[in-house]
Structures are given as structure tokens and as C-alpha cells.
Amino acid sequence: MLVLASAGLVPPAAGQKTAPPSFDRKFKHLEVNGARRHPDPTPTIFTEQEINAYLGSNEAALPEGVQSVRLEGHPQTITGRARVDFDRLRAGMAPSSPLLAIFSGVHDVVVTTHAHGAGGEAYLHVDSVSLDGVEIPRFVLERFVEKYIRAKDPDIGLDSRFALPDRIDTATVGEHTLTLIQK
């Protein structure tokens, strides 16, 4: 459906936001190129605008309670901004400790990370997180990640390492760009 809508063959439903055609083309290229025996190593460059338009579309699968996600890229650094309803995000989980009480209600969240990909793996280090302009101490973040994030996905943390899909060998965050090279 996504590819057909991008090609103009199926109109999107009224009020439905779709990813920009340039994002769809580049994403499809990564999938097709990654399936080749010898992928073309020509870089695929996503702009910040394309990524943010995708994140604002109905196609992006964001966690429950996370909305208005915007990313800003600078060399090796990504700053993400979102509006987060922590009560919806934690729905169905055991009550937290008093230390984690700040993670309730709706807040504007800013996360700054260092990120890169090499040798087919992505590396992500969370530098800081703030809620409504107040930076959260690292030990509180560690507790929150352990209690709520790792309960849903044990591979995610403040320092994460994971395999890149579609034979992507390197990922480089640049000034408002993300450059991917496949091998």
C-alpha cells in the first residue's frame, strides 16, 4: 500500500499522513539493494526533513504514548524531541518506585545521543535526557530504562549496540543528514 500510494496509484485515506515519496524510494532502494548478492555501495542519504516527515506520518510505528517526534542531526549526534505520555507508555506495568515518579503524566522530552554505524552494527550512547527542560540524572535514567524499557526490549539501553538491516555496513550522522552505505 505504501509503495502504491507513493506512486500515486492509491490515494491516501482522508486525513492520513504519508511519508514523502523520496523517503519511500530511498527506503525501498535499501531493501532491494540489500537483497543483492553484491549490493551497490553508493551512499544513500536521508535528509532530516525526510526522516521527520516519515516520523510524522501514519506509517511510523511509534510506541504508545509517544507523539510529535522530531530529530535533529549534527555530526555523530542526534537530538530527539517528543511529547510523551508516560502513563500510556507504562500502561500495564507494575507501579514504580517513588524515585521514578517524575516519569508520569505528559512531558516534553529531549534526548541527546551519539550515534554511528560501522561493520554492520549501530552504536548508540544516550548523553542526556531532559523533561520539560530539566535534565534527568543518569542514575535515574538507568533505573527507568531497567524498569520500563528493558522489560519490553532487553536489547535497548543507555548504551545500545545492534545489527543494521539490509546489509547496511556504515551509518553516519551528518549535518541534518543520515548517510547509509551497504556492502
DOBA-155968 format. One line per 4 residues: number of its first residue (from 0); their letters; for each residue x, y, z of N, C-alpha, C. Coordinates in nm, 3 decimals, padded with zeros to 5 digits. Last residue first. Layout:
REM residues N
NUM = A = X,Y,Z,X,Y,Z,X,Y,Z  ...;
END
This chain:
REM residues 183
182 = KQIL = 02.713,-00.298,00.193,02.820,-00.383,00.136,02.772,-00.525,00.126  02.588,00.038,00.199,02.566,-00.107,00.204,02.684,-00.179,00.141  02.567,00.324,00.391,02.642,00.255,00.286,02.623,00.106,00.307  02.390,00.621,00.464,02.399,00.476,00.480,02.474,00.417,00.362;
178 = TLTH = 02.368,00.919,00.635,02.426,00.854,00.519,02.446,00.708,00.549  02.155,01.165,00.725,02.196,01.031,00.766,02.243,00.961,00.639  02.167,01.519,00.808,02.161,01.406,00.716,02.196,01.276,00.788  02.230,01.746,00.954,02.093,01.730,00.907,02.077,01.619,00.803;
174 = EGVT = 02.542,01.670,00.925,02.468,01.794,00.949,02.333,01.783,00.880  02.530,01.315,00.991,02.596,01.438,00.949,02.511,01.559,00.986  02.590,00.994,01.088,02.504,01.110,01.115,02.586,01.234,01.080  02.629,00.709,00.905,02.697,00.829,00.951,02.597,00.942,00.967;
170 = ATDI = 02.673,00.372,00.895,02.570,00.475,00.912,02.640,00.595,00.973  02.776,00.088,00.706,02.805,00.207,00.785,02.686,00.302,00.785  02.636,-00.135,00.604,02.766,-00.152,00.669,02.799,-00.033,00.757  02.341,-00.299,00.556,02.398,-00.166,00.577,02.526,-00.185,00.657;
166 = RDPL = 02.200,-00.529,00.500,02.343,-00.524,00.467,02.400,-00.382,00.471  01.945,-00.499,00.618,01.964,-00.483,00.472,02.108,-00.461,00.430  02.010,-00.348,00.945,01.940,-00.433,00.849,01.989,-00.413,00.706  02.264,-00.373,01.195,02.194,-00.291,01.096,02.128,-00.383,00.993;
162 = AFRS = 02.252,-00.493,01.528,02.282,-00.518,01.387,02.200,-00.424,01.299  02.343,-00.278,01.806,02.254,-00.372,01.737,02.292,-00.382,01.590  02.386,-00.145,02.120,02.459,-00.193,02.003,02.367,-00.295,01.936  02.356,00.122,02.353,02.300,00.011,02.277,02.386,-00.019,02.154;
158 = DLGI = 02.328,00.265,02.651,02.432,00.230,02.555,02.383,00.106,02.483  02.087,00.267,02.769,02.152,00.397,02.750,02.274,00.384,02.660  01.912,00.016,02.576,01.959,00.076,02.700,02.017,00.214,02.673  01.769,-00.278,02.445,01.777,-00.132,02.442,01.820,-00.080,02.579;
154 = DPDK = 01.727,-00.547,02.466,01.846,-00.503,02.393,01.865,-00.352,02.391  01.482,-00.606,02.586,01.605,-00.619,02.666,01.732,-00.571,02.596  01.197,-00.447,02.577,01.301,-00.480,02.480,01.436,-00.485,02.551  01.035,-00.437,02.806,00.972,-00.457,02.675,01.074,-00.500,02.569;
150 = ARIY = 01.216,-00.405,03.007,01.107,-00.500,03.030,01.037,-00.533,02.897  01.372,-00.197,02.922,01.425,-00.334,02.906,01.320,-00.440,02.933  01.193,00.013,02.998,01.233,-00.008,02.859,01.281,-00.152,02.837  01.139,-00.006,03.281,01.033,00.007,03.181,01.075,-00.024,03.038;
146 = KEVF = 01.367,-00.063,03.445,01.232,-00.096,03.489,01.130,-00.101,03.375  01.593,00.031,03.302,01.588,-00.107,03.354,01.445,-00.150,03.384  01.519,00.296,03.253,01.544,00.205,03.141,01.533,00.061,03.188  01.503,00.393,03.520,01.386,00.396,03.432,01.403,00.296,03.317;
142 = RELV = 01.771,00.358,03.603,01.662,00.289,03.674,01.538,00.282,03.586  01.901,00.533,03.427,01.936,00.390,03.429,01.825,00.308,03.495  01.787,00.778,03.504,01.763,00.724,03.369,01.791,00.574,03.365  01.899,00.796,03.756,01.753,00.787,03.746,01.716,00.732,03.608;
138 = FRPI = 02.168,00.823,03.692,02.128,00.706,03.771,01.976,00.688,03.767  02.169,01.071,03.549,02.195,00.944,03.479,02.148,00.824,03.561  01.906,01.308,03.610,02.034,01.246,03.648,02.048,01.106,03.586  01.761,01.503,03.356,01.741,01.391,03.447,01.877,01.329,03.481;
134 = EVGD = 01.715,01.852,03.319,01.795,01.733,03.289,01.778,01.628,03.398  01.426,02.013,03.226,01.505,01.976,03.343,01.580,01.846,03.312  01.257,02.062,03.010,01.373,02.149,03.029,01.460,02.116,03.148  01.069,01.854,03.020,01.025,01.992,03.038,01.141,02.085,03.074;
130 = LSVS = 01.329,01.645,03.081,01.182,01.651,03.082,01.144,01.794,03.112  01.616,01.525,02.907,01.550,01.626,02.990,01.399,01.615,02.973  01.906,01.334,02.889,01.760,01.335,02.872,01.707,01.445,02.962  02.221,01.263,02.728,02.137,01.332,02.826,01.990,01.320,02.788;
126 = DVHL = 02.348,01.060,02.578,02.427,01.159,02.653,02.343,01.224,02.762  02.333,00.734,02.488,02.248,00.845,02.534,02.334,00.935,02.622  02.473,00.593,02.212,02.503,00.629,02.350,02.417,00.748,02.387  02.477,00.336,01.983,02.401,00.450,02.031,02.434,00.471,02.178;
122 = YAEG = 02.572,00.180,01.688,02.611,00.210,01.825,02.539,00.339,01.866  02.512,-00.086,01.462,02.485,00.051,01.506,02.521,00.063,01.652  02.703,-00.283,01.233,02.640,-00.264,01.364,02.621,-00.115,01.394  02.849,-00.310,01.003,02.717,-00.371,01.007,02.645,-00.359,01.140;
118 = GAGH = 03.079,-00.159,01.042,03.090,-00.305,01.039,02.956,-00.375,01.051  02.905,00.102,01.207,03.027,00.053,01.144,03.028,-00.099,01.149  02.727,00.395,01.284,02.723,00.255,01.247,02.852,00.219,01.175  02.644,00.612,01.559,02.712,00.581,01.433,02.694,00.432,01.405;
114 = AHTT = 02.567,00.869,01.793,02.528,00.751,01.717,02.615,00.737,01.592  02.489,01.017,02.096,02.594,00.998,01.996,02.559,00.868,01.925  02.197,01.210,02.185,02.273,01.086,02.174,02.392,01.103,02.080  01.955,01.358,02.384,02.074,01.382,02.302,02.158,01.256,02.305;
110 = VVVD = 01.614,01.420,02.408,01.719,01.319,02.425,01.833,01.353,02.330  01.351,01.574,02.565,01.462,01.596,02.473,01.571,01.495,02.508  01.001,01.586,02.605,01.125,01.515,02.631,01.227,01.549,02.523  00.734,01.716,02.771,00.819,01.737,02.654,00.955,01.679,02.689;
106 = HVGS = 00.489,01.495,02.921,00.605,01.584,02.927,00.667,01.602,02.789  00.223,01.384,03.117,00.267,01.418,02.983,00.379,01.523,02.992  00.254,01.128,03.377,00.194,01.243,03.311,00.253,01.267,03.174  00.574,01.028,03.502,00.429,01.012,03.493,00.372,01.139,03.433;
102 = FIAL = 00.844,01.023,03.602,00.806,00.965,03.475,00.657,00.930,03.474  00.872,01.096,03.862,00.881,01.204,03.762,00.839,01.154,03.624  00.878,00.858,04.002,00.750,00.930,03.995,00.754,01.044,03.894  01.100,00.711,04.056,01.059,00.719,03.916,00.927,00.794,03.898;
98 = LPSS = 01.120,00.714,04.330,01.227,00.776,04.254,01.185,00.799,04.108  00.913,00.551,04.417,00.897,00.697,04.427,01.003,00.773,04.346  00.883,00.289,04.167,00.932,00.341,04.295,00.910,00.492,04.300  00.576,00.199,03.993,00.719,00.227,04.006,00.755,00.273,04.147;
94 = PAMG = 00.357,-00.079,03.936,00.384,00.056,03.986,00.534,00.076,04.010  00.396,-00.279,03.636,00.387,-00.266,03.782,00.417,-00.123,03.826  00.215,-00.198,03.335,00.337,-00.235,03.407,00.318,-00.210,03.556  -00.003,-00.102,03.201,00.004,-00.245,03.226,00.129,-00.291,03.299;
90 = ARLR = 00.165,00.174,03.058,00.038,00.104,03.082,00.059,-00.047,03.098  00.375,00.340,03.005,00.395,00.239,03.109,00.270,00.156,03.135  00.268,00.510,02.812,00.388,00.434,02.780,00.409,00.318,02.878  00.062,00.632,02.953,00.028,00.542,02.842,00.147,00.453,02.806;
86 = DFDV = 00.221,00.777,03.131,00.121,00.685,03.184,00.078,00.585,03.076  00.377,00.941,02.970,00.440,00.830,03.039,00.340,00.731,03.097  00.350,01.075,02.682,00.253,01.046,02.789,00.306,00.921,02.860  00.566,01.305,02.535,00.549,01.168,02.584,00.447,01.164,02.697;
82 = RARG = 00.679,01.457,02.254,00.580,01.475,02.361,00.547,01.333,02.406  01.025,01.497,02.166,00.894,01.432,02.156,00.807,01.475,02.273  01.332,01.514,01.996,01.233,01.583,02.078,01.099,01.513,02.057  01.673,01.427,01.977,01.534,01.393,01.953,01.443,01.467,02.049;
78 = TITQ = 01.971,01.475,01.823,01.887,01.526,01.930,01.744,01.497,01.890  02.262,01.302,01.751,02.119,01.316,01.720,02.049,01.370,01.843  02.589,01.317,01.620,02.498,01.348,01.729,02.355,01.361,01.677  02.772,01.303,01.412,02.772,01.195,01.513,02.676,01.217,01.629;
74 = PHGE = 02.699,01.625,01.317,02.798,01.518,01.307,02.805,01.429,01.432  02.345,01.633,01.378,02.471,01.705,01.366,02.578,01.596,01.365  01.994,01.625,01.334,02.125,01.562,01.324,02.238,01.661,01.308  01.700,01.595,01.506,01.793,01.692,01.450,01.931,01.630,01.452;
70 = LRVS = 01.363,01.480,01.496,01.505,01.455,01.513,01.586,01.566,01.448  01.057,01.459,01.662,01.139,01.536,01.568,01.285,01.506,01.600  00.736,01.340,01.735,00.880,01.312,01.735,00.948,01.393,01.625  00.464,01.348,01.827,00.536,01.469,01.785,00.687,01.451,01.788;
66 = QVGE = 00.451,01.092,02.087,00.400,01.166,01.971,00.488,01.286,01.942  00.389,00.805,02.270,00.494,00.891,02.214,00.439,00.959,02.089  00.187,00.633,02.342,00.214,00.746,02.430,00.321,00.841,02.380  00.330,00.345,02.207,00.208,00.405,02.263,00.245,00.516,02.360;
62 = PLAA = 00.601,00.403,01.977,00.544,00.341,02.098,00.420,00.417,02.146  00.532,00.429,01.624,00.588,00.484,01.748,00.527,00.412,01.868  00.575,00.351,01.321,00.522,00.278,01.436,00.591,00.328,01.563  00.486,00.550,01.051,00.585,00.528,01.157,00.518,00.461,01.276;
58 = ENSG = 00.267,00.606,00.895,00.343,00.485,00.866,00.445,00.451,00.975  00.155,00.847,00.933,00.085,00.734,00.995,00.159,00.602,00.974  00.432,01.076,00.992,00.330,01.009,00.910,00.261,00.898,00.990  00.641,01.177,01.130,00.512,01.243,01.148,00.399,01.179,01.070;
54 = LYAN = 00.850,01.025,01.035,00.812,01.009,01.175,00.678,01.075,01.206  00.859,01.131,00.770,00.823,00.992,00.793,00.774,00.972,00.937  00.946,01.388,00.831,00.816,01.371,00.764,00.767,01.227,00.781  01.195,01.327,00.941,01.092,01.385,01.026,00.954,01.375,00.963;
50 = IEQE = 01.324,01.227,00.712,01.309,01.142,00.830,01.198,01.196,00.920  01.318,01.451,00.541,01.255,01.325,00.501,01.227,01.237,00.623  01.466,01.639,00.695,01.327,01.666,00.656,01.254,01.538,00.619  01.718,01.521,00.705,01.642,01.538,00.829,01.494,01.561,00.799;
46 = TFIT = 01.761,01.297,00.429,01.768,01.429,00.491,01.686,01.428,00.620  01.962,01.020,00.357,01.831,01.067,00.401,01.850,01.206,00.462  02.147,00.878,00.108,02.145,00.989,00.203,02.001,01.031,00.230  02.340,00.609,00.035,02.200,00.653,00.036,02.190,00.757,00.145;
42 = PTPD = 02.643,00.562,-00.153,02.571,00.607,-00.033,02.424,00.643,-00.060  02.707,00.269,-00.331,02.681,00.412,-00.342,02.599,00.457,-00.221  02.754,-00.003,-00.337,02.796,00.071,-00.218,02.775,00.223,-00.227  02.520,-00.242,-00.428,02.586,-00.121,-00.475,02.625,-00.038,-00.353;
38 = PHRR = 02.570,-00.580,-00.313,02.500,-00.451,-00.310,02.587,-00.337,-00.366  02.575,-00.869,-00.441,02.679,-00.767,-00.426,02.611,-00.631,-00.429  02.327,-00.993,-00.423,02.447,-01.068,-00.384,02.563,-00.972,-00.358  02.059,-00.797,-00.285,02.151,-00.835,-00.394,02.271,-00.910,-00.337;
34 = AGNV = 01.922,-00.700,-00.072,01.891,-00.838,-00.113,01.984,-00.887,-00.224  01.997,-00.436,-00.056,02.043,-00.528,00.047,02.019,-00.674,00.014  01.851,-00.328,-00.269,01.996,-00.334,-00.277,02.053,-00.432,-00.175  01.592,-00.346,-00.160,01.626,-00.416,-00.284,01.777,-00.434,-00.295;
30 = ELHK = 01.618,-00.182,00.074,01.568,-00.320,00.081,01.612,-00.401,-00.040  01.712,00.062,-00.032,01.790,-00.010,00.069,01.748,-00.157,00.077  01.495,00.128,-00.201,01.627,00.102,-00.258,01.713,00.023,-00.159  01.300,00.180,-00.010,01.282,00.064,-00.099,01.416,00.027,-00.163;
26 = FKRD = 01.410,00.416,00.096,01.388,00.300,00.183,01.376,00.173,00.098  01.402,00.584,-00.129,01.530,00.550,-00.068,01.518,00.426,00.020  01.123,00.595,-00.175,01.215,00.548,-00.280,01.348,00.502,-00.218  01.028,00.706,00.069,00.985,00.572,00.025,01.081,00.514,-00.078;
22 = FSPP = 01.151,00.958,00.059,01.183,00.865,00.168,01.148,00.723,00.125  01.025,01.063,-00.167,01.171,01.047,-00.167,01.216,00.951,-00.057  00.752,01.078,-00.088,00.795,00.982,-00.191,00.946,00.960,-00.193  00.713,01.103,00.271,00.738,01.164,00.141,00.785,01.060,00.040;
18 = ATKQ = 00.451,00.915,00.432,00.592,00.952,00.420,00.614,01.016,00.284  00.125,01.054,00.496,00.215,00.952,00.442,00.357,01.007,00.438  -00.161,01.093,00.698,-00.031,01.146,00.658,00.055,01.032,00.608  -00.502,01.111,00.635,-00.389,01.024,00.665,-00.261,01.086,00.613;
14 = GAAP = -00.717,01.263,00.553,-00.654,01.297,00.680,-00.534,01.212,00.715  -00.848,00.999,00.365,-00.864,01.139,00.406,-00.801,01.162,00.543  -00.596,00.771,00.254,-00.725,00.798,00.316,-00.729,00.944,00.361  -00.411,00.831,-00.051,-00.419,00.803,00.093,-00.557,00.836,00.145;
10 = PVLG = -00.486,00.671,-00.364,-00.482,00.792,-00.282,-00.486,00.756,-00.134  -00.277,00.477,-00.547,-00.384,00.465,-00.449,-00.380,00.591,-00.363  -00.084,00.568,-00.720,-00.183,00.473,-00.771,-00.300,00.454,-00.676  00.131,00.721,-00.649,00.009,00.791,-00.688,-00.100,00.699,-00.738;
6 = ASAL = 00.346,00.605,-00.543,00.345,00.614,-00.688,00.220,00.685,-00.739  00.269,00.601,-00.279,00.379,00.688,-00.319,00.383,00.708,-00.469  00.074,00.402,-00.288,00.033,00.539,-00.256,00.142,00.637,-00.299  00.239,00.181,-00.342,00.136,00.221,-00.437,00.091,00.364,-00.413;
2 = VLM = 00.396,00.172,-00.111,00.461,00.194,-00.240,00.359,00.239,-00.343  00.191,00.127,00.081,00.279,00.242,00.091,00.342,00.274,-00.044  00.083,-00.120,00.000,00.000,00.000,00.000,00.086,00.125,00.000;
END
